[in-house]
Amino acid sequence: MIRTIRWWLFLGLGFYFCGILTVLPLSDAYQWYRPQWLLMFFIFCQISFPRSFNPVLAWAGGLLLDCLLGTRFGENALIFTVICYIAALVRPRFLLRPLWQQIGKISLLICLGQIFTLWFHALDGHNPHTLLYWMGTVSSCLIWPLFVKFFQGISRMFSVAAFSSRSI
Amino acid sequence: MLASFILIFAGERWPGISTVQHFLARAVSPIQSTVDMPISLIEQTEIFFKERVSLLTENASLRQQHIYLQAQVQKLRALEAENHELRELLQSVGQEKESFSEARMIHADIDPFRQQILLNKGKDQGVEVGQPVIDAHGLVGVVLDRNKETSRVLLLTDTGFAVPVQSVRSGERAIATGGGTGGELRLNYVPRTSDFMEGDQLVTSGLGGRFPAGYPVGVITSIQHDPSTRFTLIGVSPSAKLGQLRHILLVKQHDNALKQEITTAAAGSTVATDPKFNQKVEEAPSTPPANEE
């Protein structure tokens, strides 16, 4: 029971923290370099806590993000569900790979998420018309090792690491 | 996935969905408040520690400005009274004043591809969807969505935004739409023979009734004649200081003013606006209303 509460606290805190980083004001020039914080957090949760986290939770988180950003309701929910489902599929092989290969796989997942986002924006007529759009994937990959270390530390603090069968 | 698709493509048609959306928006509002808090705190501290001398100078300058504006208001009052009198003579519908309410922008980056901002006022403070938003320099946008305590404003530079405008110099009308991330507006489907010039001030024409007439929208910065098309490409720089928004005004139109603007709209004009607000394409009446002689 206490473990469950601690898990939900960890999830809520992680969402809150990544949500803040997602809407933190940045100048227009740096907007493109903002990592996909929430997508990274959900991928981390899917890979680290496969028994506790699932794509349904990612879907709920996506709906919350839609409300936070004012995007089409269900847009990020769909993206997060698909990405987390793929992350759950690739997880067994993912954990056996060295760090650089893990980063490569993460980049593919985040890139896929950005492709979906681009598709939705194109439907609305909000095409970015710049290759800088993909810098979000690059920055997410660069920050991924630090991001993982940080949230592993937090999960240990909340004693939820035991939920994971294997750590990254 | 299926649930997401249903929400994306059919969610807007279900009234229950907006309730869920508002509930979830309240759940994530602490994130927006947390982001806004340090910036607001810095601003307030800056004001608190501002030197006395600079405050006195600013006060003196504001006093001068106040007197100048008061004089202008007096002149406007006289003109308004005269206008009212003339309207009564014509037995037309009386034009009510718009009322304003002040709001503050919440510092939080929302979707970077959609030109939107968040305000610290919502349903509880009487904000309504579709309400025009202005700053000290001109039109800023329109309220797109409102929650209990916050509201989302679609800026006029967003590609989904459209406003009927009129040139102050020539009286020529057109529809201005947002240019997207470039921070400009465009005039669409303007015939080559139209009387627009670089430097022309554009104001809201009031057609369609969504925006009250006479608010500055922007200044024409470029006119390109493309030989391959029948229309002229016109670029407009917005009058409102969109990069420095802090305090803005929400305009509330009274029904009479709306009716008046619609009925006095120029004949033959067509107004297309953002479909998000369920606006209809309105044709100006070809015959005058019964109460106009």
HADDOCK unambig.tbl for C-alpha pairs under 7 A between the chains (distance, minus, plus):
assign (segid A and resid 16 and name CA) (segid B and resid 31 and name CA) 6.40 0.50 0.50
assign (segid A and resid 19 and name CA) (segid B and resid 31 and name CA) 6.47 0.50 0.50
assign (segid A and resid 20 and name CA) (segid B and resid 31 and name CA) 5.65 0.50 0.50
assign (segid A and resid 20 and name CA) (segid B and resid 35 and name CA) 6.23 0.50 0.50
assign (segid A and resid 23 and name CA) (segid B and resid 108 and name CA) 5.21 0.50 0.50
assign (segid A and resid 23 and name CA) (segid B and resid 109 and name CA) 4.52 0.50 0.50
assign (segid A and resid 23 and name CA) (segid B and resid 110 and name CA) 5.84 0.50 0.50
assign (segid A and resid 24 and name CA) (segid B and resid 35 and name CA) 5.96 0.50 0.50
assign (segid A and resid 24 and name CA) (segid B and resid 108 and name CA) 5.75 0.50 0.50
assign (segid A and resid 24 and name CA) (segid B and resid 109 and name CA) 5.90 0.50 0.50
assign (segid A and resid 25 and name CA) (segid B and resid 107 and name CA) 6.51 0.50 0.50
assign (segid A and resid 25 and name CA) (segid B and resid 108 and name CA) 5.37 0.50 0.50
assign (segid A and resid 25 and name CA) (segid B and resid 109 and name CA) 4.92 0.50 0.50
assign (segid A and resid 64 and name CA) (segid B and resid 24 and name CA) 6.05 0.50 0.50
assign (segid A and resid 64 and name CA) (segid B and resid 28 and name CA) 6.76 0.50 0.50
assign (segid A and resid 67 and name CA) (segid B and resid 21 and name CA) 6.53 0.50 0.50
assign (segid A and resid 67 and name CA) (segid B and resid 24 and name CA) 6.43 0.50 0.50
assign (segid A and resid 67 and name CA) (segid B and resid 25 and name CA) 5.06 0.50 0.50
assign (segid A and resid 68 and name CA) (segid B and resid 25 and name CA) 6.37 0.50 0.50
assign (segid A and resid 68 and name CA) (segid B and resid 28 and name CA) 6.08 0.50 0.50
assign (segid A and resid 69 and name CA) (segid B and resid 110 and name CA) 4.61 0.50 0.50
assign (segid A and resid 69 and name CA) (segid B and resid 111 and name CA) 5.15 0.50 0.50
assign (segid A and resid 70 and name CA) (segid B and resid 110 and name CA) 6.89 0.50 0.50
assign (segid A and resid 70 and name CA) (segid B and resid 111 and name CA) 6.72 0.50 0.50
assign (segid A and resid 71 and name CA) (segid B and resid 111 and name CA) 6.74 0.50 0.50
assign (segid A and resid 72 and name CA) (segid B and resid 8 and name CA) 6.31 0.50 0.50
assign (segid A and resid 73 and name CA) (segid B and resid 7 and name CA) 6.21 0.50 0.50
assign (segid A and resid 73 and name CA) (segid B and resid 8 and name CA) 5.77 0.50 0.50
assign (segid A and resid 74 and name CA) (segid B and resid 4 and name CA) 4.80 0.50 0.50
assign (segid A and resid 74 and name CA) (segid B and resid 7 and name CA) 5.37 0.50 0.50
assign (segid A and resid 74 and name CA) (segid B and resid 8 and name CA) 5.23 0.50 0.50
assign (segid A and resid 75 and name CA) (segid B and resid 4 and name CA) 6.91 0.50 0.50
assign (segid A and resid 75 and name CA) (segid B and resid 8 and name CA) 6.28 0.50 0.50
assign (segid A and resid 77 and name CA) (segid B and resid 4 and name CA) 6.38 0.50 0.50
assign (segid A and resid 78 and name CA) (segid B and resid 1 and name CA) 5.72 0.50 0.50
assign (segid A and resid 78 and name CA) (segid B and resid 4 and name CA) 5.30 0.50 0.50
assign (segid A and resid 81 and name CA) (segid B and resid 1 and name CA) 6.96 0.50 0.50
assign (segid A and resid 126 and name CA) (segid B and resid 113 and name CA) 5.95 0.50 0.50
assign (segid A and resid 126 and name CA) (segid B and resid 114 and name CA) 6.93 0.50 0.50
assign (segid A and resid 126 and name CA) (segid B and resid 159 and name CA) 6.95 0.50 0.50
assign (segid A and resid 128 and name CA) (segid B and resid 113 and name CA) 6.90 0.50 0.50
